[in-house]
Amino acid sequence: MIFLFEIDRKDIAENTGASKRAVDRALNRMWEEVGKYWQDKMLPRHFEQGAAERYGYQSRSEKYKKRKASKFRRGLAAALDIDLVMTGRSREDLSRPAAIRAYPTRFTLTMRATRSYFRMRPYKSRHPAMGEEVTRVTEPEQSDLASFAKKRLPQLIEEENSRTRTRKRL
């Protein structure tokens, strides 16, 4: 997932009167919350009906569709009309809490899936890049994430400013 939005840390520090360290801490917390927001609100949309059109997934092969229909008839497939869901195990894996590492400039979100086919680059060129499909973000979602971050950042800076730390030398 690539989510672009510019933040001038020096400008924020000057406008709010906060120290650079306080701004960096607030940005860390903001990016962590953006990651949680994406996983809680936007990731489940990838497993809904109509997600293939919304996110531009690669169309699945006829062989895959036949295998899925056969499994569905036997009660082994979760849904016929959702490309990312065959049995539902991967959806369950990806809905577990992720490891989020936040930095002042970005965040990384690591989700564990037991299936090996959630690679960012597929094993074979004809296979869909399911890792990219799951992490794809649309334009409206990008603006939603940006507005969430812009709304949350001043609150976090205020919280960091209100924290007082004193060091005593002995």
C-alpha positions as CSV (number, residue, x, y, z in Angstrom):
1,M,0.0,0.0,0.0
2,I,1.3,3.4,-0.9
3,F,-0.3,6.3,0.7
4,L,1.1,9.7,0.0
5,F,0.6,12.9,1.9
6,E,3.0,15.6,2.9
7,I,3.7,16.8,6.4
8,D,6.2,19.4,7.2
9,R,7.5,18.5,10.6
10,K,9.5,21.7,11.1
11,D,6.4,23.8,10.2
12,I,4.2,21.9,12.6
13,A,6.8,22.4,15.4
14,E,6.9,26.2,14.8
15,N,3.1,26.6,14.5
16,T,2.2,24.6,17.6
17,G,5.1,25.6,19.8
18,A,5.9,21.9,20.3
19,S,9.4,20.5,20.4
20,K,10.7,18.5,17.5
21,R,10.7,15.4,19.7
22,A,7.0,15.9,20.7
23,V,6.1,16.4,17.1
24,D,7.9,13.2,16.2
25,R,6.2,11.2,19.0
26,A,2.8,12.6,17.8
27,L,3.6,11.6,14.2
28,N,4.6,8.1,15.3
29,R,1.3,7.7,17.2
30,M,-0.7,9.2,14.3
31,W,0.8,6.8,11.7
32,E,0.1,3.9,14.1
33,E,-3.5,5.0,14.4
34,V,-3.7,5.4,10.6
35,G,-2.5,1.8,10.2
36,K,-5.1,0.5,12.7
37,Y,-7.8,2.6,10.9
38,W,-6.9,1.1,7.6
39,Q,-6.9,-2.5,8.9
40,D,-10.2,-2.1,10.8
41,K,-12.2,0.0,8.3
42,M,-10.7,-0.5,4.8
43,L,-9.2,-4.0,4.7
44,P,-12.6,-5.7,5.2
45,R,-13.8,-3.9,2.1
46,H,-11.4,-6.0,0.0
47,F,-13.4,-9.1,0.9
48,E,-16.8,-7.8,0.0
49,Q,-18.9,-8.3,-3.1
50,G,-17.9,-5.8,-5.8
51,A,-14.3,-5.5,-4.5
52,A,-12.8,-6.7,-7.8
53,E,-14.3,-3.7,-9.7
54,R,-13.5,-1.2,-6.9
55,Y,-9.9,-2.2,-6.5
56,G,-9.1,-3.5,-10.1
57,Y,-8.2,-7.0,-9.3
58,Q,-6.8,-9.2,-12.0
59,S,-9.5,-11.4,-13.4
60,R,-9.3,-15.0,-12.3
61,S,-8.7,-17.9,-14.7
62,E,-11.5,-20.2,-15.8
63,K,-9.7,-23.1,-14.2
64,Y,-9.8,-21.2,-10.8
65,K,-13.5,-20.3,-11.2
66,K,-14.4,-24.0,-12.0
67,R,-12.4,-25.2,-9.0
68,K,-14.0,-22.6,-6.8
69,A,-17.5,-23.5,-8.0
70,S,-16.8,-27.2,-7.4
71,K,-15.7,-26.4,-3.8
72,F,-18.7,-24.2,-3.3
73,R,-21.1,-27.0,-4.3
74,R,-19.4,-29.3,-1.8
75,G,-19.6,-26.6,0.9
76,L,-15.9,-26.0,1.0
77,A,-15.8,-22.5,-0.6
78,A,-17.0,-19.4,1.3
79,A,-18.3,-17.3,-1.5
80,L,-18.6,-17.6,-5.3
81,D,-18.8,-13.8,-6.1
82,I,-15.7,-12.6,-4.2
83,D,-12.4,-13.1,-6.0
84,L,-10.1,-13.0,-2.9
85,V,-12.1,-15.5,-0.9
86,M,-12.0,-19.2,-1.7
87,T,-12.3,-20.9,1.7
88,G,-12.2,-17.8,4.0
89,R,-9.0,-18.9,5.8
90,S,-6.9,-16.0,4.4
91,R,-9.6,-13.5,5.2
92,E,-9.6,-14.8,8.8
93,D,-5.7,-14.7,8.9
94,L,-5.6,-11.1,7.6
95,S,-8.3,-9.9,10.0
96,R,-6.1,-10.8,13.0
97,P,-4.2,-7.9,14.7
98,A,-1.3,-6.8,12.6
99,A,2.2,-5.7,13.7
100,I,2.3,-2.0,13.1
101,R,5.6,-0.2,13.2
102,A,5.3,3.6,13.1
103,Y,7.9,6.2,12.3
104,P,7.6,10.0,12.0
105,T,7.4,9.7,8.2
106,R,5.6,6.4,7.6
107,F,4.3,3.2,9.0
108,T,4.6,-0.5,8.1
109,L,1.9,-3.0,8.7
110,T,2.8,-6.6,8.8
111,M,0.0,-9.1,8.5
112,R,0.5,-12.8,8.9
113,A,-1.2,-15.2,6.5
114,T,-0.7,-19.0,6.6
115,R,-1.1,-19.3,2.9
116,S,2.0,-18.7,0.8
117,Y,0.1,-17.2,-2.1
118,F,-0.2,-13.7,-0.5
119,R,3.1,-12.6,-1.9
120,M,3.7,-9.1,-3.2
121,R,5.2,-10.7,-6.4
122,P,3.4,-13.9,-7.5
123,Y,5.3,-17.1,-7.9
124,K,4.2,-17.4,-11.5
125,S,3.5,-14.5,-13.8
126,R,0.0,-15.8,-14.6
127,H,-1.0,-15.7,-10.9
128,P,-2.6,-12.6,-9.5
129,A,-0.5,-10.5,-7.1
130,M,-2.8,-11.1,-4.2
131,G,-0.5,-9.2,-1.8
132,E,-0.9,-6.1,-3.9
133,E,-4.6,-6.6,-4.3
134,V,-5.2,-6.8,-0.6
135,T,-3.2,-3.7,0.1
136,R,-4.5,-1.5,-2.7
137,V,-6.0,1.8,-1.7
138,T,-8.5,3.8,-3.9
139,E,-8.5,7.6,-4.2
140,P,-11.5,8.1,-1.9
141,E,-9.8,5.9,0.7
142,Q,-6.6,7.9,0.4
143,S,-8.5,11.1,1.1
144,D,-10.3,9.4,4.0
145,L,-7.0,8.3,5.5
146,A,-5.6,11.8,5.0
147,S,-8.6,13.5,6.6
148,F,-8.4,11.0,9.5
149,A,-4.7,11.8,10.0
150,K,-5.1,15.5,9.7
151,K,-7.9,15.4,12.3
152,R,-6.0,13.3,14.7
153,L,-2.5,14.9,14.5
154,P,-3.4,18.2,16.4
155,Q,-5.0,16.2,19.2
156,L,-1.9,14.0,19.5
157,I,0.4,17.0,19.5
158,E,-1.6,18.6,22.2
159,E,-1.4,15.4,24.2
160,E,2.4,15.3,23.7
161,N,2.7,19.0,24.7
162,S,0.8,18.4,27.9
163,R,3.1,15.6,28.9
164,T,5.8,17.0,31.2
165,R,9.0,15.2,31.7
166,T,11.6,16.3,34.2
167,R,15.0,14.8,34.6
168,K,16.8,15.1,37.9
169,R,20.4,14.5,38.2
170,L,21.7,12.9,41.3
